[in-house]
Structure formats: C-alpha cells, structure tokens
Amino acid sequence: MRVGKLHMEEVLPQIGLHCNNFIWLSTPYTYIGKDEASAIVISLPKLKYLDLHNASFEKETLVMILKGCKKLVHLDIMNWWGFHGVDAEIFELASHIPTFMYEG
C-alpha cells in the first residue's frame, strides 16, 4: 500500500488495527519524521517490506525504524536525502534484512 505523509499518523494505526496481515508499505517521495517512524514501528509490527525510496529522513529516524521493524526482509531507501551516507551503525542494524537497498 502506498501512503503519503498527509495522514500517515492517522492511517497507519487504523491499518494496523484492521489489517492483521499487513506486510508491505510504500511511501516514496515523503518526509519521514520521528512521528511517522513511530507510527510505522508501533502500528505495523508484522511489516516485511518497506519502500522509502526518494524519501527524506534523518539518521535517527532510520535507526528508529531499523530497531523497531524486526521482521523486515526488504528495505528500499534508494536516493534518500536528509543525511550523508550509510555508516557502520546503519549496516549493523540492517544486517538482518536480506534486501537492503541504500544507495543515495
């Protein structure tokens, strides 16, 4: 499902509540702040696929997602903007994700 920033904090809790098997979220070209990341982590515990290509977020936001979304098998942050480079901390936190797409 593709969701933009406009109502992410309202929509994701409803999806989590009513769609028990929700596993794929695509929200490209969106700003992901701490509130949005928190909504992703808390509302979608079974999330396996997360597409954030061309999205804007800070390193702390990505760390929050990586620490909270333990079932991810696919994470796409291609062409992200908001901080420079994927570092050792990010690689370590993403090491459990078989498909981690990160060139920016």
PDB file as gemmi writes it, atoms N, CA and C in Angstrom:
CRYST1    1.000    1.000    1.000  90.00  90.00  90.00 P 1                      
ATOM      1  N   MET A   1       0.847  -1.175   0.000  1.00  0.00           N  
ATOM      2  CA  MET A   1       0.000   0.000   0.000  1.00  0.00           C  
ATOM      3  C   MET A   1       0.887   1.230   0.000  1.00  0.00           C  
ATOM      4  N   ARG A   2       0.543   2.203  -0.791  1.00  0.00           N  
ATOM      5  CA  ARG A   2       1.291   3.455  -0.862  1.00  0.00           C  
ATOM      6  C   ARG A   2       0.582   4.508  -0.012  1.00  0.00           C  
ATOM      7  N   VAL A   3       1.342   5.114   0.918  1.00  0.00           N  
ATOM      8  CA  VAL A   3       0.787   6.123   1.819  1.00  0.00           C  
ATOM      9  C   VAL A   3       1.721   7.319   1.831  1.00  0.00           C  
ATOM     10  N   GLY A   4       1.172   8.515   1.743  1.00  0.00           N  
ATOM     11  CA  GLY A   4       1.967   9.729   1.834  1.00  0.00           C  
ATOM     12  C   GLY A   4       1.911  10.306   3.233  1.00  0.00           C  
ATOM     13  N   LYS A   5       2.665  11.349   3.461  1.00  0.00           N  
ATOM     14  CA  LYS A   5       2.774  11.967   4.782  1.00  0.00           C  
ATOM     15  C   LYS A   5       1.455  12.551   5.270  1.00  0.00           C  
ATOM     16  N   LEU A   6       0.634  12.983   4.346  1.00  0.00           N  
ATOM     17  CA  LEU A   6      -0.546  13.754   4.690  1.00  0.00           C  
ATOM     18  C   LEU A   6      -1.299  13.211   5.909  1.00  0.00           C  
ATOM     19  N   HIS A   7      -1.541  11.930   5.963  1.00  0.00           N  
ATOM     20  CA  HIS A   7      -2.315  11.364   7.066  1.00  0.00           C  
ATOM     21  C   HIS A   7      -1.678  10.107   7.638  1.00  0.00           C  
ATOM     22  N   MET A   8      -0.386   9.942   7.476  1.00  0.00           N  
ATOM     23  CA  MET A   8       0.278   8.717   7.893  1.00  0.00           C  
ATOM     24  C   MET A   8       0.043   8.407   9.368  1.00  0.00           C  
ATOM     25  N   GLU A   9       0.131   9.392  10.219  1.00  0.00           N  
ATOM     26  CA  GLU A   9      -0.026   9.163  11.661  1.00  0.00           C  
ATOM     27  C   GLU A   9      -1.444   8.737  12.022  1.00  0.00           C  
ATOM     28  N   GLU A  10      -2.424   9.077  11.170  1.00  0.00           N  
ATOM     29  CA  GLU A  10      -3.804   8.669  11.404  1.00  0.00           C  
ATOM     30  C   GLU A  10      -4.124   7.345  10.731  1.00  0.00           C  
ATOM     31  N   VAL A  11      -3.584   7.150   9.534  1.00  0.00           N  
ATOM     32  CA  VAL A  11      -3.920   5.981   8.729  1.00  0.00           C  
ATOM     33  C   VAL A  11      -3.242   4.711   9.239  1.00  0.00           C  
ATOM     34  N   LEU A  12      -1.961   4.787   9.575  1.00  0.00           N  
ATOM     35  CA  LEU A  12      -1.236   3.572   9.946  1.00  0.00           C  
ATOM     36  C   LEU A  12      -1.806   2.863  11.179  1.00  0.00           C  
ATOM     37  N   PRO A  13      -2.200   3.577  12.230  1.00  0.00           N  
ATOM     38  CA  PRO A  13      -2.827   2.855  13.349  1.00  0.00           C  
ATOM     39  C   PRO A  13      -4.110   2.129  12.942  1.00  0.00           C  
ATOM     40  N   GLN A  14      -4.880   2.715  12.039  1.00  0.00           N  
ATOM     41  CA  GLN A  14      -6.102   2.065  11.565  1.00  0.00           C  
ATOM     42  C   GLN A  14      -5.780   0.824  10.736  1.00  0.00           C  
ATOM     43  N   ILE A  15      -4.747   0.930   9.902  1.00  0.00           N  
ATOM     44  CA  ILE A  15      -4.324  -0.230   9.118  1.00  0.00           C  
ATOM     45  C   ILE A  15      -3.862  -1.342  10.056  1.00  0.00           C  
ATOM     46  N   GLY A  16      -3.046  -0.980  11.042  1.00  0.00           N  
ATOM     47  CA  GLY A  16      -2.571  -1.971  11.995  1.00  0.00           C  
ATOM     48  C   GLY A  16      -3.697  -2.632  12.773  1.00  0.00           C  
ATOM     49  N   LEU A  17      -4.718  -1.865  13.079  1.00  0.00           N  
ATOM     50  CA  LEU A  17      -5.853  -2.374  13.838  1.00  0.00           C  
ATOM     51  C   LEU A  17      -6.736  -3.300  13.006  1.00  0.00           C  
ATOM     52  N   HIS A  18      -6.960  -2.945  11.735  1.00  0.00           N  
ATOM     53  CA  HIS A  18      -7.933  -3.667  10.915  1.00  0.00           C  
ATOM     54  C   HIS A  18      -7.329  -4.626   9.895  1.00  0.00           C  
ATOM     55  N   CYS A  19      -6.039  -4.554   9.685  1.00  0.00           N  
ATOM     56  CA  CYS A  19      -5.381  -5.411   8.688  1.00  0.00           C  
ATOM     57  C   CYS A  19      -4.254  -6.186   9.375  1.00  0.00           C  
ATOM     58  N   ASN A  20      -4.614  -7.264  10.025  1.00  0.00           N  
ATOM     59  CA  ASN A  20      -3.663  -8.012  10.843  1.00  0.00           C  
ATOM     60  C   ASN A  20      -2.472  -8.561  10.066  1.00  0.00           C  
ATOM     61  N   ASN A  21      -2.642  -8.802   8.798  1.00  0.00           N  
ATOM     62  CA  ASN A  21      -1.570  -9.389   7.998  1.00  0.00           C  
ATOM     63  C   ASN A  21      -0.920  -8.383   7.059  1.00  0.00           C  
ATOM     64  N   PHE A  22      -0.967  -7.121   7.385  1.00  0.00           N  
ATOM     65  CA  PHE A  22      -0.375  -6.065   6.565  1.00  0.00           C  
ATOM     66  C   PHE A  22       1.139  -6.176   6.629  1.00  0.00           C  
ATOM     67  N   ILE A  23       1.802  -6.369   5.449  1.00  0.00           N  
ATOM     68  CA  ILE A  23       3.246  -6.603   5.451  1.00  0.00           C  
ATOM     69  C   ILE A  23       4.030  -5.681   4.525  1.00  0.00           C  
ATOM     70  N   TRP A  24       3.366  -4.858   3.706  1.00  0.00           N  
ATOM     71  CA  TRP A  24       4.090  -4.053   2.715  1.00  0.00           C  
ATOM     72  C   TRP A  24       3.609  -2.604   2.766  1.00  0.00           C  
ATOM     73  N   LEU A  25       4.569  -1.686   2.951  1.00  0.00           N  
ATOM     74  CA  LEU A  25       4.255  -0.261   2.957  1.00  0.00           C  
ATOM     75  C   LEU A  25       5.200   0.454   2.004  1.00  0.00           C  
ATOM     76  N   SER A  26       4.640   1.236   1.114  1.00  0.00           N  
ATOM     77  CA  SER A  26       5.419   2.044   0.174  1.00  0.00           C  
ATOM     78  C   SER A  26       5.050   3.502   0.374  1.00  0.00           C  
ATOM     79  N   THR A  27       6.024   4.308   0.729  1.00  0.00           N  
ATOM     80  CA  THR A  27       5.793   5.727   0.940  1.00  0.00           C  
ATOM     81  C   THR A  27       6.963   6.537   0.396  1.00  0.00           C  
ATOM     82  N   PRO A  28       7.163   6.465  -0.929  1.00  0.00           N  
ATOM     83  CA  PRO A  28       8.278   7.194  -1.549  1.00  0.00           C  
ATOM     84  C   PRO A  28       7.999   8.690  -1.628  1.00  0.00           C  
ATOM     85  N   TYR A  29       9.060   9.447  -1.828  1.00  0.00           N  
ATOM     86  CA  TYR A  29       8.954  10.906  -2.012  1.00  0.00           C  
ATOM     87  C   TYR A  29       8.237  11.575  -0.835  1.00  0.00           C  
ATOM     88  N   THR A  30       8.455  11.085   0.356  1.00  0.00           N  
ATOM     89  CA  THR A  30       7.764  11.570   1.541  1.00  0.00           C  
ATOM     90  C   THR A  30       8.773  11.937   2.607  1.00  0.00           C  
ATOM     91  N   TYR A  31       8.446  12.903   3.435  1.00  0.00           N  
ATOM     92  CA  TYR A  31       9.259  13.194   4.608  1.00  0.00           C  
ATOM     93  C   TYR A  31       8.825  12.248   5.727  1.00  0.00           C  
ATOM     94  N   ILE A  32       9.782  11.521   6.282  1.00  0.00           N  
ATOM     95  CA  ILE A  32       9.505  10.622   7.391  1.00  0.00           C  
ATOM     96  C   ILE A  32      10.201  11.182   8.625  1.00  0.00           C  
ATOM     97  N   GLY A  33       9.424  11.741   9.507  1.00  0.00           N  
ATOM     98  CA  GLY A  33       9.957  12.268  10.764  1.00  0.00           C  
ATOM     99  C   GLY A  33       9.809  11.239  11.872  1.00  0.00           C  
ATOM    100  N   LYS A  34      10.111  11.653  13.080  1.00  0.00           N  
ATOM    101  CA  LYS A  34      10.026  10.734  14.210  1.00  0.00           C  
ATOM    102  C   LYS A  34       8.599  10.256  14.463  1.00  0.00           C  
ATOM    103  N   ASP A  35       7.622  11.124  14.258  1.00  0.00           N  
ATOM    104  CA  ASP A  35       6.230  10.730  14.475  1.00  0.00           C  
ATOM    105  C   ASP A  35       5.793   9.676  13.464  1.00  0.00           C  
ATOM    106  N   GLU A  36       6.194   9.867  12.208  1.00  0.00           N  
ATOM    107  CA  GLU A  36       5.837   8.907  11.157  1.00  0.00           C  
ATOM    108  C   GLU A  36       6.550   7.570  11.394  1.00  0.00           C  
ATOM    109  N   ALA A  37       7.831   7.643  11.766  1.00  0.00           N  
ATOM    110  CA  ALA A  37       8.594   6.417  12.041  1.00  0.00           C  
ATOM    111  C   ALA A  37       7.980   5.662  13.216  1.00  0.00           C  
ATOM    112  N   SER A  38       7.596   6.395  14.237  1.00  0.00           N  
ATOM    113  CA  SER A  38       6.957   5.774  15.396  1.00  0.00           C  
ATOM    114  C   SER A  38       5.650   5.092  14.994  1.00  0.00           C  
ATOM    115  N   ALA A  39       4.866   5.737  14.137  1.00  0.00           N  
ATOM    116  CA  ALA A  39       3.611   5.141  13.664  1.00  0.00           C  
ATOM    117  C   ALA A  39       3.883   3.855  12.886  1.00  0.00           C  
ATOM    118  N   ILE A  40       4.931   3.855  12.075  1.00  0.00           N  
ATOM    119  CA  ILE A  40       5.292   2.647  11.324  1.00  0.00           C  
ATOM    120  C   ILE A  40       5.659   1.523  12.285  1.00  0.00           C  
ATOM    121  N   VAL A  41       6.548   1.821  13.222  1.00  0.00           N  
ATOM    122  CA  VAL A  41       7.061   0.804  14.145  1.00  0.00           C  
ATOM    123  C   VAL A  41       5.957   0.261  15.051  1.00  0.00           C  
ATOM    124  N   ILE A  42       5.160   1.139  15.620  1.00  0.00           N  
ATOM    125  CA  ILE A  42       4.138   0.716  16.585  1.00  0.00           C  
ATOM    126  C   ILE A  42       2.927   0.086  15.907  1.00  0.00           C  
ATOM    127  N   SER A  43       2.496   0.641  14.790  1.00  0.00           N  
ATOM    128  CA  SER A  43       1.244   0.208  14.165  1.00  0.00           C  
ATOM    129  C   SER A  43       1.384  -1.003  13.257  1.00  0.00           C  
ATOM    130  N   LEU A  44       2.588  -1.245  12.748  1.00  0.00           N  
ATOM    131  CA  LEU A  44       2.761  -2.313  11.756  1.00  0.00           C  
ATOM    132  C   LEU A  44       3.825  -3.318  12.201  1.00  0.00           C  
ATOM    133  N   PRO A  45       3.548  -4.076  13.250  1.00  0.00           N  
ATOM    134  CA  PRO A  45       4.560  -4.984  13.800  1.00  0.00           C  
ATOM    135  C   PRO A  45       4.942  -6.138  12.882  1.00  0.00           C  
ATOM    136  N   LYS A  46       4.109  -6.470  11.911  1.00  0.00           N  
ATOM    137  CA  LYS A  46       4.405  -7.582  11.001  1.00  0.00           C  
ATOM    138  C   LYS A  46       4.999  -7.119   9.677  1.00  0.00           C  
ATOM    139  N   LEU A  47       5.346  -5.853   9.585  1.00  0.00           N  
ATOM    140  CA  LEU A  47       5.846  -5.283   8.339  1.00  0.00           C  
ATOM    141  C   LEU A  47       7.090  -6.023   7.850  1.00  0.00           C  
ATOM    142  N   LYS A  48       7.054  -6.465   6.578  1.00  0.00           N  
ATOM    143  CA  LYS A  48       8.187  -7.166   5.975  1.00  0.00           C  
ATOM    144  C   LYS A  48       8.840  -6.361   4.859  1.00  0.00           C  
ATOM    145  N   TYR A  49       8.064  -5.548   4.173  1.00  0.00           N  
ATOM    146  CA  TYR A  49       8.558  -4.788   3.023  1.00  0.00           C  
ATOM    147  C   TYR A  49       8.287  -3.305   3.249  1.00  0.00           C  
ATOM    148  N   LEU A  50       9.344  -2.513   3.187  1.00  0.00           N  
ATOM    149  CA  LEU A  50       9.207  -1.072   3.404  1.00  0.00           C  
ATOM    150  C   LEU A  50       9.955  -0.341   2.298  1.00  0.00           C  
ATOM    151  N   ASP A  51       9.226   0.451   1.549  1.00  0.00           N  
ATOM    152  CA  ASP A  51       9.788   1.196   0.425  1.00  0.00           C  
ATOM    153  C   ASP A  51       9.775   2.684   0.768  1.00  0.00           C  
ATOM    154  N   LEU A  52      10.966   3.228   0.991  1.00  0.00           N  
ATOM    155  CA  LEU A  52      11.120   4.653   1.298  1.00  0.00           C  
ATOM    156  C   LEU A  52      12.020   5.331   0.266  1.00  0.00           C  
ATOM    157  N   HIS A  53      12.022   4.827  -0.978  1.00  0.00           N  
ATOM    158  CA  HIS A  53      12.919   5.428  -1.963  1.00  0.00           C  
ATOM    159  C   HIS A  53      12.541   6.884  -2.225  1.00  0.00           C  
ATOM    160  N   ASN A  54      13.565   7.691  -2.418  1.00  0.00           N  
ATOM    161  CA  ASN A  54      13.405   9.132  -2.649  1.00  0.00           C  
ATOM    162  C   ASN A  54      12.713   9.854  -1.497  1.00  0.00           C  
ATOM    163  N   ALA A  55      12.721   9.265  -0.335  1.00  0.00           N  
ATOM    164  CA  ALA A  55      12.115   9.895   0.840  1.00  0.00           C  
ATOM    165  C   ALA A  55      13.172  10.720   1.573  1.00  0.00           C  
ATOM    166  N   SER A  56      12.706  11.582   2.436  1.00  0.00           N  
ATOM    167  CA  SER A  56      13.586  12.414   3.251  1.00  0.00           C  
ATOM    168  C   SER A  56      13.430  12.009   4.705  1.00  0.00           C  
ATOM    169  N   PHE A  57      14.553  11.719   5.366  1.00  0.00           N  
ATOM    170  CA  PHE A  57      14.531  11.377   6.772  1.00  0.00           C  
ATOM    171  C   PHE A  57      15.916  11.575   7.356  1.00  0.00           C  
ATOM    172  N   GLU A  58      15.967  11.762   8.649  1.00  0.00           N  
ATOM    173  CA  GLU A  58      17.228  11.909   9.367  1.00  0.00           C  
ATOM    174  C   GLU A  58      17.732  10.529   9.781  1.00  0.00           C  
ATOM    175  N   LYS A  59      19.000  10.459  10.109  1.00  0.00           N  
ATOM    176  CA  LYS A  59      19.587   9.186  10.525  1.00  0.00           C  
ATOM    177  C   LYS A  59      18.846   8.604  11.723  1.00  0.00           C  
ATOM    178  N   GLU A  60      18.486   9.433  12.693  1.00  0.00           N  
ATOM    179  CA  GLU A  60      17.795   8.966  13.887  1.00  0.00           C  
ATOM    180  C   GLU A  60      16.473   8.290  13.546  1.00  0.00           C  
ATOM    181  N   THR A  61      15.805   8.801  12.522  1.00  0.00           N  
ATOM    182  CA  THR A  61      14.538   8.225  12.087  1.00  0.00           C  
ATOM    183  C   THR A  61      14.760   6.834  11.504  1.00  0.00           C  
ATOM    184  N   LEU A  62      15.783   6.701  10.670  1.00  0.00           N  
ATOM    185  CA  LEU A  62      16.102   5.396  10.093  1.00  0.00           C  
ATOM    186  C   LEU A  62      16.501   4.410  11.183  1.00  0.00           C  
ATOM    187  N   VAL A  63      17.275   4.849  12.150  1.00  0.00           N  
ATOM    188  CA  VAL A  63      17.670   3.988  13.268  1.00  0.00           C  
ATOM    189  C   VAL A  63      16.426   3.502  14.011  1.00  0.00           C  
ATOM    190  N   MET A  64      15.462   4.390  14.245  1.00  0.00           N  
ATOM    191  CA  MET A  64      14.224   4.013  14.928  1.00  0.00           C  
ATOM    192  C   MET A  64      13.493   2.916  14.150  1.00  0.00           C  
ATOM    193  N   ILE A  65      13.414   3.067  12.848  1.00  0.00           N  
ATOM    194  CA  ILE A  65      12.741   2.068  12.011  1.00  0.00           C  
ATOM    195  C   ILE A  65      13.502   0.748  12.045  1.00  0.00           C  
ATOM    196  N   LEU A  66      14.813   0.803  11.901  1.00  0.00           N  
ATOM    197  CA  LEU A  66      15.613  -0.423  11.903  1.00  0.00           C  
ATOM    198  C   LEU A  66      15.540  -1.155  13.235  1.00  0.00           C  
ATOM    199  N   LYS A  67      15.498  -0.429  14.323  1.00  0.00           N  
ATOM    200  CA  LYS A  67      15.411  -1.055  15.642  1.00  0.00           C  
ATOM    201  C   LYS A  67      14.021  -1.617  15.913  1.00  0.00           C  
ATOM    202  N   GLY A  68      12.997  -0.981  15.356  1.00  0.00           N  
ATOM    203  CA  GLY A  68      11.629  -1.379  15.655  1.00  0.00           C  
ATOM    204  C   GLY A  68      11.005  -2.372  14.712  1.00  0.00           C  
ATOM    205  N   CYS A  69      11.440  -2.379  13.455  1.00  0.00           N  
ATOM    206  CA  CYS A  69      10.840  -3.260  12.447  1.00  0.00           C  
ATOM    207  C   CYS A  69      11.705  -4.505  12.282  1.00  0.00           C  
ATOM    208  N   LYS A  70      11.581  -5.428  13.201  1.00  0.00           N  
ATOM    209  CA  LYS A  70      12.448  -6.605  13.248  1.00  0.00           C  
ATOM    210  C   LYS A  70      12.117  -7.662  12.199  1.00  0.00           C  
ATOM    211  N   LYS A  71      10.956  -7.578  11.567  1.00  0.00           N  
ATOM    212  CA  LYS A  71      10.565  -8.604  10.598  1.00  0.00           C  
ATOM    213  C   LYS A  71      10.849  -8.200   9.153  1.00  0.00           C  
ATOM    214  N   LEU A  72      11.495  -7.048   8.958  1.00  0.00           N  
ATOM    215  CA  LEU A  72      11.774  -6.601   7.594  1.00  0.00           C  
ATOM    216  C   LEU A  72      12.647  -7.597   6.842  1.00  0.00           C  
ATOM    217  N   VAL A  73      12.251  -7.871   5.590  1.00  0.00           N  
ATOM    218  CA  VAL A  73      13.074  -8.670   4.684  1.00  0.00           C  
ATOM    219  C   VAL A  73      13.480  -7.832   3.475  1.00  0.00           C  
ATOM    220  N   HIS A  74      12.871  -6.654   3.346  1.00  0.00           N  
ATOM    221  CA  HIS A  74      13.154  -5.764   2.222  1.00  0.00           C  
ATOM    222  C   HIS A  74      13.010  -4.320   2.699  1.00  0.00           C  
ATOM    223  N   LEU A  75      14.075  -3.551   2.535  1.00  0.00           N  
ATOM    224  CA  LEU A  75      14.037  -2.121   2.851  1.00  0.00           C  
ATOM    225  C   LEU A  75      14.707  -1.365   1.724  1.00  0.00           C  
ATOM    226  N   ASP A  76      13.958  -0.479   1.091  1.00  0.00           N  
ATOM    227  CA  ASP A  76      14.469   0.328  -0.015  1.00  0.00           C  
ATOM    228  C   ASP A  76      14.516   1.786   0.422  1.00  0.00           C  
ATOM    229  N   ILE A  77      15.738   2.322   0.561  1.00  0.00           N  
ATOM    230  CA  ILE A  77      15.922   3.746   0.855  1.00  0.00           C  
ATOM    231  C   ILE A  77      16.747   4.400  -0.260  1.00  0.00           C  
ATOM    232  N   MET A  78      16.675   3.828  -1.450  1.00  0.00           N  
ATOM    233  CA  MET A  78      17.433   4.361  -2.588  1.00  0.00           C  
ATOM    234  C   MET A  78      17.115   5.840  -2.796  1.00  0.00           C  
ATOM    235  N   ASN A  79      18.160   6.604  -3.056  1.00  0.00           N  
ATOM    236  CA  ASN A  79      18.042   8.035  -3.361  1.00  0.00           C  
ATOM    237  C   ASN A  79      17.393   8.844  -2.240  1.00  0.00           C  
ATOM    238  N   TRP A  80      17.594   8.400  -1.003  1.00  0.00           N  
ATOM    239  CA  TRP A  80      17.066   9.155   0.132  1.00  0.00           C  
ATOM    240  C   TRP A  80      17.835  10.456   0.269  1.00  0.00           C  
ATOM    241  N   TRP A  81      17.319  11.365   1.066  1.00  0.00           N  
ATOM    242  CA  TRP A  81      18.033  12.588   1.404  1.00  0.00           C  
ATOM    243  C   TRP A  81      17.670  12.995   2.817  1.00  0.00           C  
ATOM    244  N   GLY A  82      18.601  13.651   3.476  1.00  0.00           N  
ATOM    245  CA  GLY A  82      18.399  14.072   4.852  1.00  0.00           C  
ATOM    246  C   GLY A  82      19.642  13.907   5.699  1.00  0.00           C  
ATOM    247  N   PHE A  83      20.506  12.981   5.331  1.00  0.00           N  
ATOM    248  CA  PHE A  83      21.800  12.828   5.988  1.00  0.00           C  
ATOM    249  C   PHE A  83      22.736  12.170   4.977  1.00  0.00           C  
ATOM    250  N   HIS A  84      24.021  12.211   5.256  1.00  0.00           N  
ATOM    251  CA  HIS A  84      25.014  11.740   4.294  1.00  0.00           C  
ATOM    252  C   HIS A  84      25.546  10.366   4.660  1.00  0.00           C  
ATOM    253  N   GLY A  85      25.312   9.427   3.790  1.00  0.00           N  
ATOM    254  CA  GLY A  85      25.942   8.123   3.876  1.00  0.00           C  
ATOM    255  C   GLY A  85      25.393   7.158   4.906  1.00  0.00           C  
ATOM    256  N   VAL A  86      25.404   5.910   4.506  1.00  0.00           N  
ATOM    257  CA  VAL A  86      25.048   4.821   5.399  1.00  0.00           C  
ATOM    258  C   VAL A  86      26.333   4.403   6.105  1.00  0.00           C  
ATOM    259  N   ASP A  87      26.325   4.443   7.430  1.00  0.00           N  
ATOM    260  CA  ASP A  87      27.544   4.161   8.187  1.00  0.00           C  
ATOM    261  C   ASP A  87      27.478   2.779   8.838  1.00  0.00           C  
ATOM    262  N   ALA A  88      28.501   2.466   9.633  1.00  0.00           N  
ATOM    263  CA  ALA A  88      28.609   1.151  10.268  1.00  0.00           C  
ATOM    264  C   ALA A  88      27.414   0.849  11.174  1.00  0.00           C  
ATOM    265  N   GLU A  89      26.909   1.856  11.879  1.00  0.00           N  
ATOM    266  CA  GLU A  89      25.750   1.635  12.750  1.00  0.00           C  
ATOM    267  C   GLU A  89      24.533   1.196  11.942  1.00  0.00           C  
ATOM    268  N   ILE A  90      24.288   1.884  10.830  1.00  0.00           N  
ATOM    269  CA  ILE A  90      23.148   1.534   9.976  1.00  0.00           C  
ATOM    270  C   ILE A  90      23.328   0.132   9.405  1.00  0.00           C  
ATOM    271  N   PHE A  91      24.527  -0.170   8.900  1.00  0.00           N  
ATOM    272  CA  PHE A  91      24.778  -1.504   8.357  1.00  0.00           C  
ATOM    273  C   PHE A  91      24.551  -2.589   9.415  1.00  0.00           C  
ATOM    274  N   GLU A  92      24.990  -2.349  10.626  1.00  0.00           N  
ATOM    275  CA  GLU A  92      24.798  -3.323  11.697  1.00  0.00           C  
ATOM    276  C   GLU A  92      23.317  -3.523  11.993  1.00  0.00           C  
ATOM    277  N   LEU A  93      22.575  -2.438  12.109  1.00  0.00           N  
ATOM    278  CA  LEU A  93      21.139  -2.530  12.401  1.00  0.00           C  
ATOM    279  C   LEU A  93      20.361  -3.173  11.254  1.00  0.00           C  
ATOM    280  N   ALA A  94      20.854  -3.022  10.031  1.00  0.00           N  
ATOM    281  CA  ALA A  94      20.175  -3.577   8.852  1.00  0.00           C  
ATOM    282  C   ALA A  94      20.685  -4.964   8.481  1.00  0.00           C  
ATOM    283  N   SER A  95      21.604  -5.497   9.248  1.00  0.00           N  
ATOM    284  CA  SER A  95      22.244  -6.766   8.875  1.00  0.00           C  
ATOM    285  C   SER A  95      21.272  -7.942   8.804  1.00  0.00           C  
ATOM    286  N   HIS A  96      20.136  -7.860   9.465  1.00  0.00           N  
ATOM    287  CA  HIS A  96      19.144  -8.934   9.425  1.00  0.00           C  
ATOM    288  C   HIS A  96      18.213  -8.846   8.209  1.00  0.00           C  
ATOM    289  N   ILE A  97      18.337  -7.793   7.413  1.00  0.00           N  
ATOM    290  CA  ILE A  97      17.430  -7.570   6.286  1.00  0.00           C  
ATOM    291  C   ILE A  97      18.084  -8.117   5.010  1.00  0.00           C  
ATOM    292  N   PRO A  98      17.531  -9.176   4.427  1.00  0.00           N  
ATOM    293  CA  PRO A  98      18.152  -9.754   3.235  1.00  0.00           C  
ATOM    294  C   PRO A  98      18.288  -8.792   2.061  1.00  0.00           C  
ATOM    295  N   THR A  99      17.304  -7.965   1.839  1.00  0.00           N  
ATOM    296  CA  THR A  99      17.353  -6.992   0.743  1.00  0.00           C  
ATOM    297  C   THR A  99      17.323  -5.593   1.321  1.00  0.00           C  
ATOM    298  N   PHE A 100      18.508  -4.992   1.401  1.00  0.00           N  
ATOM    299  CA  PHE A 100      18.648  -3.629   1.905  1.00  0.00           C  
ATOM    300  C   PHE A 100      19.218  -2.786   0.761  1.00  0.00           C  
ATOM    301  N   MET A 101      18.371  -1.963   0.176  1.00  0.00           N  
ATOM    302  CA  MET A 101      18.741  -1.125  -0.966  1.00  0.00           C  
ATOM    303  C   MET A 101      18.961   0.293  -0.446  1.00  0.00           C  
ATOM    304  N   TYR A 102      20.194   0.790  -0.543  1.00  0.00           N  
ATOM    305  CA  TYR A 102      20.522   2.019   0.175  1.00  0.00           C  
ATOM    306  C   TYR A 102      21.303   3.072  -0.579  1.00  0.00           C  
ATOM    307  N   GLU A 103      21.687   2.891  -1.794  1.00  0.00           N  
ATOM    308  CA  GLU A 103      22.499   3.912  -2.461  1.00  0.00           C  
ATOM    309  C   GLU A 103      21.734   5.225  -2.545  1.00  0.00           C  
ATOM    310  N   GLY A 104      22.438   6.293  -2.162  1.00  0.00           N  
ATOM    311  CA  GLY A 104      21.750   7.585  -2.126  1.00  0.00           C  
ATOM    312  C   GLY A 104      22.443   8.660  -2.873  1.00  0.00           C  
TER     313      GLY A 104                                                      
END                                                                             
